[in-house]
Amino acid sequence: MHLGKVGKKYMPKESKKIKSVTSATAALKILWKEGFLKAWKKYAPIVDRLAKDHYHFSDPELGMALGRAKYLTRRGKRGGYEYIQKYPYIKEEE
């Protein structure tokens, strides 16, 4: 953190604002944008990748988000699902 002098006090300078992720759905969307889901991934590697970015969601919450994601498809049996993106992320024009 950089400190900038404000009057006689030192105050932290504002750096880039990081958009906080508060749901498993939003965190999965980030993985999709990064292309993490271009190949088949089991549940455990997805959890590990999210943990690397300091996202720790409960198993039911993450499972529901994976099941509801319209841009993902899954294969396998209960307890052994694998997930892959249906189509690549395309940046929307602003």
C-alpha positions in Angstrom: 0.0 0.0 0.0 1.3 3.4 -0.9 1.0 6.3 1.5 0.4 9.8 0.3 0.9 12.9 2.3 -2.4 14.7 3.1 -1.7 17.8 5.2 0.4 16.6 8.2 -1.0 13.1 8.1 -0.2 10.1 5.9 -3.2 8.5 4.4 -3.3 5.4 2.2 -3.7 6.1 -1.5 -6.5 4.4 -3.3 -5.3 1.8 -5.7 -7.3 -0.1 -8.3 -10.7 -1.0 -6.9 -11.2 -4.7 -7.0 -14.7 -5.9 -7.6 -15.6 -8.3 -4.8 -17.2 -11.6 -5.6 -19.9 -12.6 -3.1 -21.3 -15.7 -4.7 -20.2 -18.9 -6.3 -22.0 -18.0 -9.5 -19.9 -14.8 -9.9 -16.7 -16.7 -9.1 -17.5 -19.4 -11.7 -18.2 -16.6 -14.3 -14.6 -15.3 -13.6 -13.2 -18.8 -14.3 -15.2 -19.0 -17.5 -13.9 -15.6 -18.6 -10.3 -16.7 -17.9 -10.8 -19.9 -20.0 -10.3 -22.3 -17.1 -13.2 -24.4 -18.1 -12.1 -25.0 -21.7 -11.3 -28.6 -20.9 -13.2 -31.1 -18.8 -12.6 -30.4 -15.0 -13.8 -32.4 -12.1 -15.2 -30.8 -8.9 -11.9 -30.9 -6.9 -9.7 -28.9 -9.4 -12.5 -26.2 -9.6 -12.5 -26.0 -5.8 -8.7 -25.8 -5.7 -8.6 -23.0 -8.4 -11.2 -21.0 -6.5 -9.2 -21.5 -3.2 -6.1 -20.2 -4.9 -8.0 -17.0 -5.5 -9.2 -17.0 -1.9 -12.7 -18.0 -2.7 -14.1 -20.6 -0.3 -17.7 -21.6 -0.9 -19.6 -24.4 0.7 -20.0 -27.6 -1.3 -23.8 -27.2 -1.7 -23.4 -23.6 -2.8 -20.8 -24.4 -5.4 -22.6 -27.5 -6.6 -25.8 -25.5 -7.2 -23.9 -22.8 -9.0 -22.2 -25.4 -11.3 -25.6 -27.0 -12.0 -27.3 -23.8 -12.8 -24.6 -22.2 -15.0 -26.1 -22.0 -18.5 -22.7 -21.8 -20.1 -21.5 -25.1 -18.6 -22.4 -28.7 -19.4 -21.6 -31.7 -17.2 -21.1 -35.4 -17.6 -20.8 -38.3 -15.3 -22.7 -39.7 -12.3 -23.5 -38.1 -9.0 -20.3 -37.5 -7.0 -18.1 -37.7 -10.1 -19.4 -35.0 -12.4 -17.0 -33.2 -14.8 -17.7 -29.7 -16.2 -16.8 -27.9 -19.4 -17.9 -24.7 -21.0 -20.5 -24.9 -23.8 -19.1 -21.9 -25.6 -16.2 -19.4 -25.1 -16.8 -16.2 -23.2 -17.3 -13.2 -25.5 -16.6 -9.8 -24.1 -19.7 -7.7 -24.3 -19.4 -4.2 -25.8 -20.0 -1.5 -23.3 
